[in-house]
Amino acid sequence: MVVYGFGVNNILNPIKTMKAIFVALLFPTISLCQTTNHVKHWEVSTTLSYGSENNIGNGGFMLRNEFEYLFHRTISASIRVGFFHSHPAKFSDEPFKRTFSGLTAGVYLNHTAVFNQDKNFVKVSAGPAYFNTRSLYQDGSLLDIRTHMDNASKLGYGLSLEGGGSLSEKVAIGLAVDVYSYDIFGDITVVGVNIHFNL
């Protein structure tokens, strides 16, 4: 009597076992390649945002650049580098300066939903990130102004939600909300516009 499949004899036979594993992996790979052969694998995007940070509390601008690799039309991984700088808080007669600067770099996993005949998209992203920050603030009196500077290097994470539409096969524009956290949730929160380029 002969029994086919993953029986004891097949497991003890390395050649048959390797053949079965190869066949089991071959069909999903072929299927994935067929669905991704039209995907532009690399994408570069730039985002200019405005928001606030939690340390000093000033508003400021953030410039973020992203280099993204698409494994599938909906799944991708990316490297992001961003720089945030707050404007001085001089909206009152208070003579004290307060500024905050932050550099962040992280690795993100992205999921993109494409709809309306591939013309529009919504993308959610999350990943660990490194932050290098500098806070400068003054206190004291007019006759004795003391300047303080705090530098910090911390690990945290970033979250983002993006949505937009394609202008052409290689260019898309959209809106993005980015939330960066390293001490509390939303240490830096910004909203801005971005532009994507398919390579």
N, C-alpha and C positions, 0 to 999 in steps of 0.2 A: 504494500500500500504506500502510495506516494502522497505527501502532504505539501502543498505549495504555500509560500508566504514566509513570514519571519518565524520559522520554527527553530528548534534547537540545532538541527543540522546546518541550517543556513547561518545561524549566529556563529557556529563553530567554524564555518568556512569563510575566511576573510575576503576572498574574491567575490563571492556572492553577496556578502554584506556590503562591500564597497560599491558594487553595481547597484544594489537597491538604494543606497544613500545617494548615489549620483543621479539616478532616475528621479528620486524624490525631490532633489534640489534643482534639477534641470528644468522641469516644467514651470515652476514659479518664476525662475529667472528669465525664461523665454517670454512669459506673460508680462513680466515687469518691463522688459526691454521693449516689447511691442507697444506698451502704453506710454513709454517715456522717450521714444526715439525722436519725437517732435519737440521735446522740451529744450529750451535754451538753458544749459546747465549752470551758467554763471550769471549773476545779477549784481549790479552795484547801485547803491542808493545813497542819497544825501538828504538829511532832514534839518531844517532850521526851525527851532521851537522857542517859545517863551513860556516862562513859568516861575516858580518860586522854590526856594530851598528852606529847610527847617532850621538850620544852624543860626544864621544871622537873621533870616526872615525877609530878605530883600528879593525883589523880582529880578530876573535876568534872562539872558539868551543862552541857548544850547545849540551847538552844531554837532551833528552825529553823522558818521559815515559807516556804511555797512557793506560787507563783502559776503555774498550769499551763494551757496551751492545747492542746487535743486536735485534731490534724489528722485523726486516724483513731482508731478505737477501740483501736488498739494503739500508735500513734506520737504523741508529744507533745513539746513544748518547754516549758521552765519557767525562771522566775527564782527563785533561792533566796537567802534572807538568814538567817544564823545567828549566834548569839553563844554562845561557850564561856567559862566561868569556873571555875577550879579552886578547891577549898577549901584553906585553909591547911594545910600539913604540920605539924601539931602533935600527932602521935601518940606522940611521945617527949619526953624532957626537954630536947631541944635548943631553945634560945630563939629560933632564927632563923626568920624568916618567909619563905615561898616561895609566890608566887601567880602565876598565868598567866591572861591574858584575851585572847580573840581574836574578832574580827569578820570574817565572811566573806560575800561576795556573788558569785554566779556564774550563768552561763547553762548549762542542762543539756538534753541530748537524752535522752528516755525511751522505753523499749519495755516495754509492759505485756502480759502473757499473761493472758487471762481464761478461766476454766473453771468447771465445776460450775454450768452454766446462768447464767453471768454473776454468780455470787454470790461467787466468790473470785478473787484476782488475785495475780500476782507481777510486780514492776516492777524493772527495772535501769536505772540512770541514770549518766551520765558527762558531765563538762563542765569548761571552764576556770573558775577562780575567783580572786578577789582576797582577800588576807588582810592584816589590820592587827592586829598582835599587840603585847602588852605583858607583859614578864616583870619581876617584882619579887622580889628575893632578898637575903638578908643573909648576911654571913659575918664572920669576925674572932673576937673573944673577948668574954666577958661584960662586960669593962671597955671594950672598944672594938668595938662592933658597927657594921659598915659596911653601908649599904643601897645596892643597885645597881638601876637600872631600865633595861631595854632595850626600845626601841620599834622595830618593823620593819614595812615594807610590802612585800609580795611577791606575785608571781603563782604560781599552782599549779593544781591540779585537784582535783576531788572525784569520788568513786565511791559508789554506794549500791545496796543490795539491800533491797527491801521486799516484804512479803507480808501478806495480810489477807483480810478478808471484808466484805461489805456488810451493814449493819444495815437499810437501806432504800434507796430509789432515789436518795436524795441524801446519805446518810451511810455511811461505811465506816471501819473501824478496822483497825490492823495493827501489825506490828513492823518496825523498820528498823535496818539496820547502815550507818553512814556512815563513810567513810574520806577524810580530807583530807590532801593532801600539798603541801608547798611547799619543804622542804629535803630530806627523805627520805620514803620511802613510809610513810604512816601517822603523820604528825606529830600528827594528832588522830584518834582512833578512838573512836566512841561507838555504843552500842546503846540503843534506846528504843522507845517506843510512839508511834503517830501516829493522827490522825483526819483524814479527808478529807470535804470538802463539795462536792457538785456544784452549780453555779450555773445 
